[in-house]
Amino acid sequence: MATNVLEVRNLKMYYFTNRGVVKAVDNVSFDIKKGEVLGLAGESGCGKSSLGFTLMGMPTPPGKIVDGSIKVDGREIVGLPDDVLRKEVRWEKIAMIFQGAMNALNPVYTIGYQMIEPILYHREGVSKEEALDRAQKYLELVGLDPEIVYRYPHELSGGMKQRVVIAMALLMEPSVVIADEPTTALDVIVQAQIINLMKKLKKELGLSMIFITHDLSILSEISDKIAIMYAGKIVEYGDSEKIYYEPAHPYTQKLLAAIPRLHEDVEKLEFIPGQPPNLINPPKGCRFHPRCSYAMDICREQEPELKEIDKDHYAACWLL
């Protein structure tokens, strides 16, 4: 049995704002094994990116980890001092491909300068020449010309910048890579290239990854497991085939029914009425019940727990 490289248990991260406490990540649990890709999907504002930053130990202010556990390679990182996280965890054990490569790169420094910075920080005794050689090697790995190290971000296309950001995340050979919507703002041809690149890296490097997106059709290409997130909580979680072919939660069913099919006749695409709840004051009971066509009295009063409904398939719904 493959061991878990990432274990998350009962994780809570709240934003403490002047208007109230925003429960962005609320009691989330999951595991990732070596070489496994977890697809994290849900509407905008459901807490996907907040979860990604929390796993890095760097929730965006005024966010704070309130409770729970994050273990990377068996090491608990919740509660570690920031200098330890920066030196021993971030980029060493867990790295992130940030959303929007256009904004992730500093326009006034060359690609090479930005790539060697983490190498020199994490690897004492490594010279700039050695670091630059390593950076060029990883640029080749993602299908780019090594000479790009001498260029500035504005000289690259959107797809090239995205590949550079992916190479930067892989530089220190972390146990887990979090890809936060790496295909956003790219045209469909470049999106396909990036997805194929991620599949290639997964196969060649045995990469463990969390792939965050709102596009379930993209996740079908790369994910081993799928977690569906709604209003700060995971409402369904399991093997990707089970999620796609036997969706159990009404929210998952609606998301999948909203995707056009190439090989099926679909009379009309579904949509989810209403809008995501305010996480300062979420609805009582199941957070999806105001938008759910199957809502019962118990849904409005009691919150369902995430329970195993089939082997390695979990859902939080009173219908089940």
N, C-alpha and C positions, 0 to 999 in steps of 0.2 A: 504494500500500500504506500502510495506517495505521501510524504509528510506535508503538513500545511506550512506554507511560507508566510501566510498572513492569517491571523485569527482575530476577528472583531467580535466583541461580546457586549451587548447592552449599551452601545455607545450613544451618548447624548452630548450634543453641542448646541448651545443656545446663544443667540445674539441679545445682549443686554442693552436695549435702546431706550431713549427717553420716552417712547410711546408704549413700551412694554417689552416683555421677554418673547423673542421670536424663536420658536422651537423648530429650528431648521433641520437638525438631525436628532431624531427622537427614538431611542431604544432600538438601534440597528445592530444586527448580528449576521455574520457570514464568515466563510472560510475560502481560502484559495490555495490550491496545491501547486507544486512545481510544474511549470509548463502549461498551466491552465489559464484561460481567459474568461473573466467574469464580465458580462455585459450589464451595464447599469443604465436603465431606461426610465423615462417618465417625462411629464410635461415640464416646460420652463418654470422655474421657481419651486420645484418639488424638493430641492435640497441636494441634487447630484453633485454639483461643484463644491458645495459646502462640505459634503462628505469627503470629497477628494482632498481638499485642503486640510481637513481635520486629520485624515490618515497620515498626512505629512507632518503633523504636529504643529501646524501653523494656521489655525483658523483665523480668518480675516477679522480684525478688530471691528466692533466690540464683541466678537465671538469668543466663547470660552468652553472648554471641555468640562462638562458638569459631572459626568459619571461614565463608567464603562472601561473597557480594556482594549488595547491595540497591541498585539504581539507580532513582531516581524522576526522571522527565523527563531521563534521562541522567546525573544526578548521583549519585555514590557516597555513601551515607550511613553505611555501616559504618565505624566509626572516628572519626566526627565528634565533637567535644566536646559535652557535654550542653547547654551554653548555646547553641551553634549549632543543634543539633537542635530545641531549644525555640523559638528565634526564627525560624529559616528553613525548617524542615522540617515539624514537627508542626503540624497545622491549616492551614498554608500550602500544603503539597504533598501531605500524606497525613493523613487524619482518620479517626476511629473512632466508630462508633455502639456504645456499650458494651452488654454483655449485661445485661439487667435495668434498665430505665429507672427503676424504683422506687428503686434504690440509687445511680443515677448523678447524681441531682439533690440538691443540698444543701437540707435542709428549712427552714433558717433564713434563706435569701435568696430574694427574688422571682425569678421566671423571667427578667425583664428584666435584673436585676443579673448573673445567671449568664451570660446570653447576650452582654452587652456587654463582659464581662471580656476575652475573647480579641481582640475588635475593638480595644479600647483598647491592648492589649499589642502587637499586631502592626501596627497602623496609627497611627504617630505623627502628631499634629496633628489627629486626628479627635475632635470634641467628643462629650460624653455624649449630647447630643440627636441628633446624626447617627448615632451608634452604635445608639441606641434605634430610630430610624427604620429602620435596616437590619435590626435584629432583628425588627421588626414585619413588614417586607416578607417575610422568610423564614418567619415564622409563617403568613402568608397563603399562601405557596407550598406549605406542607404541609397546608393546609386548616383552619387554626385562626384564631380571632378575634384580631386584633392586640392587643386589650386584655388578653390573657392575660399580657403582660409585667408587669402590675401584680399578678398573683396569685402565691401560694405553691404549691409542688408538691403539698401535701396537698389543695388545692382542685381538683385535676385528676384525671380518671379515668386508668386504666392506659394506654389507647390514646392519650389526649391527651399524657401524659408521654412516650410513645414518639415521638410526632410532634415534640415539643419537642427531644428528643435528636437526632432526624434533622436538624431545622432547625439546631441548634448545630453539627453536623458539616459542614453545607454553607456556613456563614457566610462562610468565607474562600475559598470557591470552590477547594477543593483538586483536584489532578489525580486522586487515588484516594481512595475512601471504603471503609473496612472496616466491614461490618455484621456484628457478632458476635451471632448468634441474635436478631435484632431482634423476632421474633414469639414468643419464649419467654414463658410465663406470661400470654399473652393468649388470650381466647376466640376461637373460630373466625371469628366475624363480624369482629372487630377485626383478626385475622390477615389476612383477605382484604382489608380496607381498607388495611393497611400494605403488603401485597404490591402492590396496585394503585397505591398512592402511589409506591412505589419504581420501578415500571415507567414511571409518568408522568414522574418525575424523570429517569430514564435517557433517555427520549425527548426531553424538553424541554431538558435541560441537557447532553446528551451525556456523562452520568456514567459514569466507569469505576469498577467496584465489585468488591470481594470479599465474597461473601455466604456467611457461615459458618453452617451448621446441621447437625443430624443427620437432618433430614427431607428425603429425596430428592424427595418429592412436591411440596414447596414450591419446590425448586430448578428443577423442570421448568417452572415458570411464568415464571421471570425470567432464567435463566442462558444465556449463549452457549457457555460452556465449563464442564466439570465436572472437578474434581480430587477423587479419592477417597483419603482419608488413613487409614492404619492404622499404629499403633505408631510414630508419629513420621515416617513416610515416605509419600510419594505413590506409591500402587501402580497407579493408572490415571488417565489425564489425556487429555482430548480434547474435541472438539465434543460438545455436549450430546445431540444426536440419536444420535450413534454410541454414546455411553455408555448411553443408555436403550434403544436398539433392538438394539445389538450389544455388550453388556458382555463384556469379555474376561477379566478377573480373577475368580477364584472368589469373592472377597470382595464385589466389586461385584454379581455375579450373585445372591448370597445376600441382600444388602441390598435389591435390587430385588424379589426373590421374596417378601420379607417385607411388601410394600406391598399392601393390598387393591386389587382392580381393580373399577371400576364397570361396564365393558362386556365383561368376560370372566368365564367360570366358572372359579373357582379352588377345587380340592378342599380344599387345606389351605395355609395360609401357612407359608413356610419360617422357620427360625430358625437362628442360628449357635451351635453348641454351645460350651461352655467360656467363657472370659473373656479380655479383652485381656491381653497379656503384661506382666510387670514390666519397665519400661524401664530399670531399674538393671542388670538382667541379662537382656536379651532373648534369645529362642531363637537358636541357631546356624542359619545359612542363612536361608531365607525366614521372616520373623517370623509369617506366618500359618499356617505348616505344621501346628502342633499342632491347629488347628481346621478344617483343610482336608480334605475327603473325597477329593481328588485327589492328595494328597501322595505324592511319590516319594522315593527315596533321595537324589537330588541336591538336593531341596528342604530336606532336613535338614542338608546339608553346606555348600552354596554359596548365597550371597545373589544373587538375580536382579537385573539392572540394568533400569532403565526404558528400554525400547526401542520404536521406532516399528514398530507392527505393521500399520498402514494409514496413509493420508495424514492427518497431524495427529491420530493416535490412538496413544497410548503406554500400555504396560502392563509391569509387572515380574512375570513369571511364567514358570517353566520349561516349562509346558505349551505355551507359544507359541513 
